[in-house]
């Protein structure tokens, strides 16, 4: 995809359509769309490239979102703890909260980096919700 702001919307819509067609539940689908949006936005904001690749892999148990960029900008994305008045820096906090795993890796055999996140296809109880029966 071209590294342009409209690409974030295109990536979100593509993920939503594909997961809807595959019968993924609303909550998991919405979480995957948010994760995609955050990772693509990071690629546009920090990679300084003119393109990126967004991939979606589905298994019976997991959804894996991958965004590969040219890594021409400053260092890799890192999880930050911004202050309450900070204007930026919360994207990877969302990715971390909504994903079962995520990481930043190099691209084997070529320049660039990949940010990937995995989400379970089945949702469990919210970590913020009290245990059932209480």
Buried (B, 14 or more C-beta within 10 A) or exposed (E): BEBEEEBBEBBBEBBBEBBEEEEBEEEBBBBBBBBBBBBBBBBBEBBBBEBBBBEBEBEEEBBBBBBBBBBEEEEBBEEEEEEEEEEEEBBBBBBBEBBEEBEBEEBEEEEBBBBBBBBBBEEEEEEEEEEEEE
